[in-house]
């Protein structure tokens, strides 16, 4: 029962009581002006009262708030308890509402069909209680519960019953003929409230024990102090008594000795009396402590009071229906019931056996409630908790996957959901999230076999953004690899060699004697050679040169001009004809 419902009932109970005592009540914007009959003035203190049932209104105005625990409602409850009225009525059958409710059976995952088989008339009773828990903190509330008289089943019915009171007749006599059944129903209702309040009682016991222990510590400290003072006083008296022995032994005359001995004897008698009084006082302190502890135990022991306010006895209708559930290969026929006061269809979960207004059909044809149902995160098929072994959890997020949707990583062999897995675009292998890495060049994820660390910088790069050196067979990223202009193979920076003629870097396999294969194999060509003519057209300064040697590879054009004194080498980029080097 939520707080809003309890407040509503507190309001209904108060206004109903004021109506029955013929009080004058006027309401304006949530404030009730009440003029009480003379008989009730003594109970409430004043003839006129301004009350409200809204905490917000009471917080901003000086109106008396009527809620559980308030003085006004406590008086109403006390006066109502004296009468404890019992009313008898019926909850009319509504065939149209039943048909509409059956059409709207809440099914999460299956098709539903039904057929009404039988109808039964039941007797229910609603008990209204004032529940008061007295302890270190007091808790007061108004509660109710519905019990089916014959089976003693606790009914989960709405607060607002479509209750129609009926006058006493043969029917009412028949309803209340068996007092024992109603006594049993009352005992069942009280038992349910005691069980409901048990956690709160245990909480109060814990709080009370803490406070009680604190008071006991203070009490024990006071007791120790008193006992120490008493024992100290007795010790001091004993020292005074022993002092006479010293005085007697040091007396210079027998007359003086006799005087001290007489005084000693008198003091000894007083000491014995004091000693007896001290013993009695210590015992009294111990006895008083026991009484105080008993009182503390009584003071802090939670006391649950459940008082009957009123009862409603009513006839209601229950319809039994044959329900057919169907989803794919799962099929189930169950018997459910429609209870008129609930205006809803009720089935039972086959796992927890609780009432179930939302039906889940397990893929193995079991009926389960929301709490007892697991769902495959991929295909959304449902499995009850009794069939939980049908779902394999993703080892990353623990979401369940049915056997059809569960897939194992080809590297670690663990079950993985689709959200935490991938298919590698390089090798088409299925990989989990942890068996894949991201390429730092293209930012795409690939399986571990398709992503490699660069031998130079350890940056992860996919197969498209890395390569294997043809010389050392190690993997290098785009930043630490080159394509040889002669053999078109990948080579790393460590396995590159510069030609002493063109000064370009090539794979070490394509350089011998410090000369690349291109420069080593330059050929004499006439001035009319196509590449010579192209060079002269772009760079007219070479028009006067007569003797040429020429060679080319995939990236460079190598020209050598023969002169009387030596030669000149020109290195040109093949694609753009830009001069890279001239010496």
N, C-alpha and C positions, 0 to 999 in steps of 0.2 A: 504494500500500500504506500503510495507516494504521499508526500506532505500536502500537496494540493488537494487530494481526495480527503485526507483527514481534516483539513481546514474546512472543506465544504461540508463534511458531515457535522463538524462542531457547530457551524453556522445553522444548518438545518435543525439540529437537535435543540439549540438555544431558541430559535424562532418558534419551533413547535411547542416548546415548554411555555414560552411567553404567551402563545395563543391559548393554550389550555388553561392558564391561570387568569385569562381575560385581561392581560396587560395591554395598555394602549401603546402601539408601536408605529412610529412614523420614520420613514427612511428618506434621506436626501444625500445623494452623491456618496454613498457608502457609509454614512453616519446614521445611526439609529437612535432616535429620541424615544426613551421608554418611560412610561408612567406606570408604576407598579400598584397593584391592589394593596389595601392596607394590611392584609394578612402577611404579605411578603416583604413589607418595609423592614421589619425586624431582621429578616434574613440578609437583605442586601444593604442595609444601613441607611439608604435614602429612598424617598418615594420616586424621584426622577433620576434617570441614568442616561448618559450619552455614551454609547458603545460603538465599536467598529470591529470588523473581522479582518481588516486590512492592516498588516504591519506597517506599510508605507504611510497610511493616513495617521496611525497612532504615533509614528515617529515625528511627524510635523505638527501634530495638534495634541491637546491634552485630553483626548478621548480615551476611554478605557478599552484596551485591547482584549478581545475574548478569543483565546486560543487554549489548547491543552496546557494545564499548569496554572492558568490565570485564576484569580479569586472568583470572578463572576461565573466562569464555566464550572469551577469546582462546586459551587453552590447548586447550580443547575443539575450537575451530575448526581450530587448527594440527594437532591429532592427527587430526581428521576428514579434513582435506585430504590427508593422507598416503595415505588409502585411496580417497577419492573414489568411493564405491560407486555402482554402477548397478543398479537393480532394474527388472524388467519385469513388467507386469501388464495388466489390462483394467479398463475402467469399464463395468460391466454395463448393458445396455440395459433401460430401464424404460418399457414401453409405457404403463402406467397413468399414470405421472407425466407422460409426454409429452402424453397426451390431456388431462389436467387442466390442464397449462400452456397448451396451445393454446386450451382453453376460456376461459382467463383472460388472453388477450392484452390488454395494456393499450392501450385505444383511448380517446383523449380526446374524440373527437367523431363517431364513425361506428359503424355496425354492421359486424361482422366475421363472415365465414364462411370455412371452410378445407377443404382436401382433401389428404391425404398422398399424394404422387406417387412419390417415390423415397427409398431409404435407402442410405447409403454408410458403409463402415467406414474410418476414418482412423487414422493413427499420429501421436501427439503425444509430445512430450518436455518434461518440466519440469526446468529447470536451477536448482539452488540455489547461490547465490554468496555469498561473503564480499566485500563491497565496502568498501575502505579508502581514504579520501582523506587523504593526508598533506600538510600545509601549515602555515601559521601556526597553524591550528586543525586538529585531527585529527577525522575523522568516520568511524565504523565502524558498519556495518549489515549485516544479513542480508537478502538479497533473492532473488526467484525470478521466473521467467517461463516461460510455456508457448508452444511453437512447434509448428505443424503441419509435419511433416517434409517432405512433398511440395511444398506451396505456399510454405513458409517464412512463413506468416501468423502474426502474434502473436495468441495466444488470450487472451481475458479470462475466465479461469476462477476459480472460488472457491478459497479456501485449502484447504478441506477437500474433497478429492476422494474419491469412493466407489471408492477404488483397491483392487483385489484382485490381490495378487502371485501370479504363476504360476511353477511350476518350469520349469527349462530343458527344452525339447522341440523338436520340429520347428518349432512355431509361434514360439518365441523365437528360434530360429536364423534363421527367415525375417524376423523383425522387424529384427534387427540385421545383416542380410546386407550392406547397403549403408552402409559406414562414411562414405562421402563425403557422403551426405545428412545424417547426424548431425553431421558436421563443419560443414556449411553452416548447420545449425540452431543449433549452438553459436556460430558467428560472428554469426548474426542476433541471438541473445540478448545477446551481449557488446555488439554495436552499439547495441541498444536501451537498455542500461544506460548506455553512454557518452553517448548523446543525453539520457537522463533526468538524468544527473548534470552535464551541461554548464552549466546555470544556476548550480548550486552551485560548480562549478569556477571559473566566471567571477566569482562573488561573492568567492571566496577569492583569486583573482588581484587583484581590486581592493583587498581588505584587505591582502594581502601587499605590493602596490605602495606603499600608504601607509606601512606599517612600514619597508619597504626604503628608501623615499625619506628617511624620518626618520633611519635609520642612515647613509645616504650623506651627508646634510648634516653629521652629527656627524663622520664620517670626513674629509670635505673640510675642515671647520673645523680638525681636528687636523693635517691635512696642511699647510694654510696656515700654521698656527702654527709647525710644525717648519721649514718652508722659510724663514719670516721670521726665525726664530732663527739658522738656518745662514747665511743671507745677511747678517744683522746681524753675526755673528761674523767673517765674511769681510771685511766692510766695515771693521770695527774693525782687523783685521790690516793691511788696505791703508792705513789712516790712519797706523798705526804705521810702516809702511814709508816713507810720504811724509814723516814727521817727521824722518827721517835727513837729507833734503835741507836742511831748515831748520837742523838742528844743524851740518851741514857748512859751510853758508854763513855761519853766525855764529861759527864757531870762530876763536879769536884766534891760534892758532899752527898751523903746518903739521903738527906732530906730532899735535895734537888732531884736525885734519881727517882725517889718515891713519887714526887710530883709529876715527873714525865711519864712514869709508868701508869699513873692514874689517868692522865690525859690520853695516853696511848690506848688504854682499855676503852675509854669513852669514844674515841675516834674510830676504833675497830668496830664497835657496835653500829655506829653511823655508816661506816664503809660497807658492812655486810648488808645493811638495809638498802644502801645506794646500789650495791651490786645486784640485789634481787630486783630492784626497780628498773635497772638498766636491762636486765635479761627480759623482763616483761615488756619494756619499751621496744627492744629489738624484735621480739616476737610480734608485737603490735604492728610495727613497720612492715614486717613480712606479710602479715595477714592483710593489712590495708592494701599492699601492693597486689596481692592476689585478687582482692575485690575490684580494684581499679582495672586490672587486666581483664577480668571477666566483663566488666562494664564496657571496656574498650572493644572487646570482641563482639558484644551485643550491639554497640554503637555503630560499628563498621561492617556488620554482617548485612549484605543486601537482602531486602525483604520485598518480594514480589507479590503484589496484591492484584487479583483479577476479580472485578465485580461486574455482575450482569446488570446491564441497563435495560434491555428490552429484547424481544425475540419476535421474528416473523416466521410463521409456518405457512408453507405454500405448496400447492400442487403445480407440477410442471411436466412437460411432455418431452420424451426422448425418442427419437426415431433412429432405428438401425438400418443402415444402408450397405449394400454390396458394392464395393468400389473396385473398378478394374483399372489398373495402371499399365501403360505400355510405352516402351522406348526401345527402338531397335530390336535386339534379341531379348531384352529384359521384359518379363511379364509377371504381374502379381495381382491376385484378387484378395482383398481384405474386407473385414467388416468394420465400419466406422459408425459413429453415432453423432447425431445432431441434437444438441441440448438447447431447448427454446430460450432460456435466459441468456445464453452466451451469444445467440445469433450467429453461431459459427459451427463449423464442422470439426470434429475431434477424432484423431486417430492416435495410435500409440507407436512410439519409436521402438523398433525391435532390438535396439542396443541398450538404451538406458531405461526403457519401459515407461518413460514420461509421456504426458499428453503432448501431441504434436500437431500443430495447426498448419505447418508448412511441410509438404511432403517431398522427400527426396527418394527417388527410386535408384537403388544401388544397381550397378551393372550386373551384379549377381542376383538381382531380383529380391533384395532386402529393402525394407522401409526404414528410413532413418530421419532424425531431426537435423536442424542446422548444426548443432554442436557435435553431433556424432557422424558428420559427413566430411570426407576428404575429396578433393577434386583434382583431376589431372590438369595441370596448368596449360597444357597444350590443346587437347581435344575437348576439355571441359566435362568428360565423363565423371560421374560420381561413384564413390565407393564408401560404404559404411565402415565404421571402425573395426568391425569384425572381419572385414576384408582388406585391412590396411596393408597386408603383405602384397596385395596386387599392385601397389604403387611403390616405385623406386624413387627415393629422394635424390634430387640433384645435390651433389656433394658440395657445391658452392653456396646455394641459397636454401637448400633443404626442401624446396617445393617438390610436390609429388608428381611423378610421371607414370602413366600406365605402361604396361608392357609393350603396347604398340607404338607409343611415343618415346619410350626410353631408349636412348642411344648411348653407346659407350665411346669414349674418346679412344682413337686408334693409337694413342701414345701411352696414356696412363691407365686405360681400361676402366675408368670411373664413369658412372652415370652422370649425364649432364643435360640440363634443360636447354631449350633453344636460345634463351636469353643469355646464357653463359657458354655458348659454343659457336662454332663457325665451320664452314667448309673452305679449305684453303684454295684460292684461285690459281695457285701454281701447280699443286699436285692433286687437288680434289679430295684430299683426305679430311675426315671429320676430326676436329680438334676441340678440346675444352678451352676455356678462357686462360687457364694457367699453362697450357701447353702450346700457347701461341704468343707471338711478340709483334711489336709494331716496328715497321721500317721507318727510320728517322729521316728518310728522303721523301718518300711518297705518303707517309703517315697511314698506310694501310696495314691491317693485321694479317699475318700468315702463320702457318704452323711452324713449329721449331725447326723442322727440316728445311724450310724455305726461307729462313732468316738466319744470316750468319754475321758474326762479329768481324770487323775489319782487323787484319793482322797488325796494322799500324796504329789505329786509334781506338779500336774496340767498339766503334759505333755499329749498331745493328742495321743491316741493309738486306733487302730482299734480293732474290735472284736477278731481278731486272736491274737493280741498282747496285750490284756488286759483280765481281768477276774473279776468275782464278788465273793467277799468273802462269803463263805458259812455261816459264823457266823454273820457278821455285814451287809451283803448285799450291801456293797459299792464296786465301781469299782476301780481296781488298775492295773497299768502297769506292765510289766515284771520285772522291777527293784524292785517293792514293793509288790510282791506276791510270794507264794510258793504253791507247791502241797503236801498235807499231805501224808506221807508215809504209813499211815494206811487206811484212808478212801478215798484217791485219790481226795479229794475235794480241791478247791482253798481256801487258807486262807491268810489274810494279816499279816504283821509283828506284828501289834498290837494285833491280835487275835491268836498268836502262843504261846504255853506253852512248856517249856523244861521239859523233864522227869528227875527226880532226880537220876535214875539208869543209863540209857544210855546217858543222857545229850543231846539227840537229840530234835529238835523242832518239834512239831506237832500242828495240829489244837486243840484249847482248848476243842473241843467236844470229842477229842480222848485221853484226859488226865484226870484222876481222882485220887484224893489223891496224887498229884504230881508224879504219875506214869502213863506212857503211857499204852495203852491196850496191847501192845506187851510184855513189861517187867512184867506187872501184871499177865500175863498168860504164863510165862515160864514153860516148862514141863521137867521132868527128862527124860533123854534119855541115852541109853547105849553108851559106848565108840565106838561101832561098827556103830553108826548112820552115815548115808552117809555124812551129813554136817560136823560132827565131824572129820571123816576120811579125808575129803577134807581140812579142816583147818589144821590138823596135817601134812598132806602131804606138804602143803605150808609153814607151820611154825613148824618144827620138835621140837622146844623147848617145845611144849605142849604134847609131846609124853608120858611123865610120869604121866600126870594128869588122874585120874580115875573117878571122879564124875562130871557129866555134866548136866546142864540145858540148854534148847535151845528154842528160839522163833524167828519168822521172820515176816516181813511185806514187803511192795512193794519195799523198798529201802535198808533195813538193815537186817543183820543177828546178832542176839543177843545171845552171849554165856556167861554162868556163870559157873565158876569152883569152886566147893565146896572144901574148905580146912579145916584142923583141927582148924585153927584159922582164921575164917572168910571166905571170898570168893573174887573172881576176876571176873570183868565183861569185856568182850571183844566185841566191836562194830565193825562190818566188813561191808564194802560197798558191797552190794549184787552183782553188776555187775562185779566188779574187784577183790573182795576178799581183798581189801586193808584195813588194820586195821586203823580205824578212832579214836578209843579210847580204852585204856586199863588201868583199875584201879580197 
